[in-house]
Amino acid sequence: NWYVRRSRERFWAKGMEQDKINAYMTLYTALVTVAKAAAPMIPFMTEDIYQNLVKSIDASAPESIHLCDFPEVHENWIDPKMEEDMADLLEIVVMGRAARNTANIKNRQPIGTMYVKSEFQLSEFYKEIIEDELNVKEVVFKDDIADFISYSFKPQMRTVGPKYGKLLNKIKTTLSELDGNKAMAELKSTGELKLDIDGQEIVLLEEDLLIDMAQMEGYVSESDHTITVVLDTNLTPELIEEGFVRELVSKIQTMRKEAGFEVMDKIRVYAKDNDKIVSIMKNHDDEIKSEVLAEEIVTGETKGYEKEWNINSEKVTMAVERI
C-alpha cells in the first residue's frame, strides 16, 4: 500500500516513459509473486488475482495459480542497506506524524523545517521522501538539539528514598545543577545516571528519576531511545497559503468523485462567496488546475455539481463541471 501511494506520480506520468513502465512492472511482479506465495493459504482469493492479472493477458500461462511453480528467492535482489535505511526512515516519519498531532497541525499544512537527531544519517534521496511524507520543506539532521529542548531531573522519592535516604536532598540539588541534555544522553546510552555525592558514587536508573522536558515556544518534539525529531511549528503566511491550496485540491478531488466523474475527465472549477479563497485560487491557478485536471477556474459564479465548504474556518461555495 505504501509503495502504491509513493508511486502515484509515476503511475500518473504523461505518455509511457521508462520510469512509468518500471513502476507498473514492479507493482505487477510484486502482486503476482505474493499471490503465488500465498496460494496455499488463501487459495480462492489468489486464484482470482491470478486469473485477472496473468491468465487474462497470457493464454499460454498455466491454467491455475495452483499449477504454477512456487516463487524462488532472488538473493541478488536483496539490498540490506536499503531495508535498514527505509526502516530508519519509517521510524522518523512515525515520530514526525506524532509531533504533528501533538501540535494539532494537519498533514496538508506545510511546515518549514523538521530537525532530526539520530545515531544514523540518511542520504538526500531518503530525506526527500521524509519531506514529502510529512509535508515538510526541509529535513535537517543535527548532532545537537539543545537549542530546542532541555531536560531537568528530580529524584523519584519512592525509589530513591529507600536506597539513599540520608543523601536525598544532596541528590536533588545535584540533579538540579546538571546539564540536562548531557545527562539525558548518558541515561539513554547507558541506561543509568551516575552522580558523585561526597565521594560516593550514586547510580540512578530511569525509574529513579522524574524527567521534565521543556520545549522552546513554537517547536514540538518527539523522542525515543535513538531518535528525536523537532518540528518548527511557526507558520509563515506563505506556508499558510500553501496549506489552503492543498485543502482546495483535496476538496475539488472529493467533489469530482461525488459528482461521478471518471478519473481522466477534464473539468471546469468554480468558486464564489469568499474573497480570500478566490484570491488564493487565482494566485495558484496553474498548480490547482494541474492537480485536479481542470481546464479553467471560474470565480464569482458556480455551475454543475455545487457544494459549500468550510476550509480552515473560511466558508466558500465551489462547483465542478465536466467539460
Solvent accessible surface area in square Angstrom, and as a share of the most:
residue,aa,sasa,rsa
1,N,159,0.82
2,W,69,0.24
3,Y,71,0.27
4,V,65,0.37
5,R,92,0.33
6,R,69,0.25
7,S,4,0.02
8,R,132,0.48
9,E,154,0.69
10,R,77,0.28
11,F,27,0.11
12,W,131,0.46
13,A,38,0.29
14,K,187,0.79
15,G,54,0.52
16,M,123,0.55
17,E,113,0.51
18,Q,115,0.51
19,D,73,0.38
20,K,26,0.11
21,I,63,0.32
22,N,66,0.34
23,A,0,0.00
24,Y,99,0.37
25,M,103,0.46
26,T,73,0.42
27,L,40,0.20
28,Y,64,0.24
29,T,57,0.33
30,A,49,0.38
31,L,81,0.40
32,V,20,0.11
33,T,55,0.32
34,V,97,0.56
35,A,4,0.03
36,K,55,0.23
37,A,37,0.29
38,A,16,0.12
39,A,6,0.05
40,P,100,0.63
41,M,147,0.66
42,I,77,0.39
43,P,49,0.31
44,F,175,0.73
45,M,122,0.55
46,T,2,0.01
47,E,39,0.17
48,D,88,0.45
49,I,59,0.30
50,Y,4,0.01
51,Q,62,0.27
52,N,98,0.50
53,L,49,0.24
54,V,19,0.11
55,K,55,0.23
56,S,78,0.50
57,I,130,0.66
58,D,60,0.31
59,A,95,0.73
60,S,104,0.67
61,A,12,0.10
62,P,60,0.38
63,E,130,0.58
64,S,23,0.15
65,I,5,0.03
66,H,92,0.41
67,L,123,0.61
68,C,28,0.17
69,D,127,0.66
70,F,131,0.54
71,P,34,0.22
72,E,139,0.62
73,V,118,0.68
74,H,80,0.36
75,E,129,0.58
76,N,128,0.66
77,W,167,0.58
78,I,88,0.45
79,D,62,0.32
80,P,95,0.60
81,K,125,0.53
82,M,95,0.42
83,E,101,0.45
84,E,103,0.46
85,D,13,0.07
86,M,43,0.19
87,A,59,0.46
88,D,24,0.12
89,L,0,0.00
90,L,77,0.38
91,E,64,0.28
92,I,0,0.00
93,V,6,0.04
94,V,99,0.57
95,M,19,0.08
96,G,0,0.00
97,R,79,0.29
98,A,36,0.28
99,A,0,0.00
100,R,7,0.02
101,N,116,0.60
102,T,87,0.51
103,A,27,0.21
104,N,137,0.70
105,I,25,0.13
106,K,115,0.49
107,N,65,0.33
108,R,100,0.36
109,Q,22,0.10
110,P,0,0.00
111,I,0,0.00
112,G,19,0.19
113,T,23,0.13
114,M,0,0.00
115,Y,41,0.16
116,V,0,0.00
117,K,72,0.30
118,S,27,0.17
119,E,143,0.64
120,F,48,0.20
121,Q,119,0.53
122,L,12,0.06
123,S,64,0.41
124,E,100,0.45
125,F,133,0.55
126,Y,23,0.09
127,K,40,0.17
128,E,97,0.44
129,I,22,0.11
130,I,0,0.00
131,E,30,0.13
132,D,84,0.44
133,E,6,0.03
134,L,1,0.01
135,N,9,0.05
136,V,6,0.04
137,K,105,0.45
138,E,93,0.42
139,V,1,0.00
140,V,43,0.24
141,F,29,0.12
142,K,60,0.26
143,D,127,0.66
144,D,84,0.44
145,I,8,0.04
146,A,43,0.33
147,D,97,0.50
148,F,20,0.08
149,I,2,0.01
150,S,53,0.34
151,Y,25,0.10
152,S,61,0.40
153,F,5,0.02
154,K,123,0.52
155,P,2,0.01
156,Q,34,0.15
157,M,99,0.44
158,R,173,0.63
159,T,28,0.16
160,V,0,0.00
161,G,19,0.18
162,P,112,0.70
163,K,106,0.45
164,Y,42,0.16
165,G,45,0.43
166,K,208,0.88
167,L,33,0.16
168,L,36,0.18
169,N,118,0.60
170,K,100,0.42
171,I,0,0.00
172,K,91,0.39
173,T,72,0.42
174,T,36,0.21
175,L,3,0.01
176,S,82,0.53
177,E,135,0.60
178,L,59,0.29
179,D,77,0.40
180,G,11,0.11
181,N,38,0.20
182,K,147,0.62
183,A,5,0.04
184,M,23,0.10
185,A,50,0.39
186,E,66,0.29
187,L,5,0.03
188,K,62,0.26
189,S,91,0.59
190,T,87,0.50
191,G,40,0.39
192,E,45,0.20
193,L,3,0.02
194,K,103,0.44
195,L,8,0.04
196,D,108,0.56
197,I,7,0.03
198,D,109,0.56
199,G,72,0.70
200,Q,91,0.40
201,E,111,0.50
202,I,0,0.00
203,V,46,0.26
204,L,0,0.00
205,L,72,0.36
206,E,87,0.39
207,E,116,0.52
208,D,1,0.00
209,L,11,0.06
210,L,85,0.42
211,I,56,0.29
212,D,88,0.46
213,M,74,0.33
214,A,54,0.41
215,Q,74,0.33
216,M,90,0.40
217,E,166,0.74
218,G,22,0.21
219,Y,40,0.15
220,V,20,0.12
221,S,6,0.04
222,E,51,0.23
223,S,45,0.29
224,D,52,0.27
225,H,130,0.58
226,T,62,0.36
227,I,1,0.01
228,T,7,0.04
229,V,0,0.00
230,V,1,0.00
231,L,1,0.00
232,D,26,0.14
233,T,28,0.16
234,N,77,0.40
235,L,58,0.29
236,T,63,0.37
237,P,105,0.66
238,E,125,0.56
239,L,17,0.09
240,I,70,0.36
241,E,51,0.23
242,E,40,0.18
243,G,1,0.01
244,F,7,0.03
245,V,2,0.01
246,R,96,0.35
247,E,6,0.03
248,L,0,0.00
249,V,22,0.13
250,S,24,0.15
251,K,31,0.13
252,I,0,0.00
253,Q,72,0.32
254,T,52,0.30
255,M,0,0.00
256,R,16,0.06
257,K,169,0.72
258,E,84,0.38
259,A,30,0.24
260,G,51,0.49
261,F,32,0.13
262,E,115,0.51
263,V,92,0.53
264,M,127,0.57
265,D,30,0.16
266,K,92,0.39
267,I,0,0.00
268,R,63,0.23
269,V,0,0.00
270,Y,7,0.03
271,A,0,0.00
272,K,54,0.23
273,D,109,0.56
274,N,21,0.11
275,D,129,0.67
276,K,98,0.41
277,I,0,0.00
278,V,22,0.12
279,S,52,0.34
280,I,8,0.04
281,M,0,0.00
282,K,126,0.53
283,N,101,0.52
284,H,45,0.20
285,D,41,0.21
286,D,109,0.57
287,E,83,0.37
288,I,0,0.00
289,K,47,0.20
290,S,86,0.56
291,E,99,0.45
292,V,1,0.01
293,L,46,0.23
294,A,10,0.08
295,E,96,0.43
296,E,76,0.34
297,I,24,0.12
298,V,28,0.16
299,T,41,0.24
300,G,61,0.58
301,E,77,0.35
302,T,24,0.14
303,K,111,0.47
304,G,59,0.56
305,Y,75,0.29
306,E,89,0.40
307,K,64,0.27
308,E,114,0.51
309,W,38,0.13
310,N,90,0.46
311,I,2,0.01
312,N,59,0.30
313,S,102,0.66
314,E,45,0.20
315,K,129,0.55
316,V,2,0.01
317,T,13,0.08
318,M,1,0.00
319,A,0,0.00
320,V,0,0.00
321,E,45,0.20
322,R,121,0.44
323,I,103,0.52
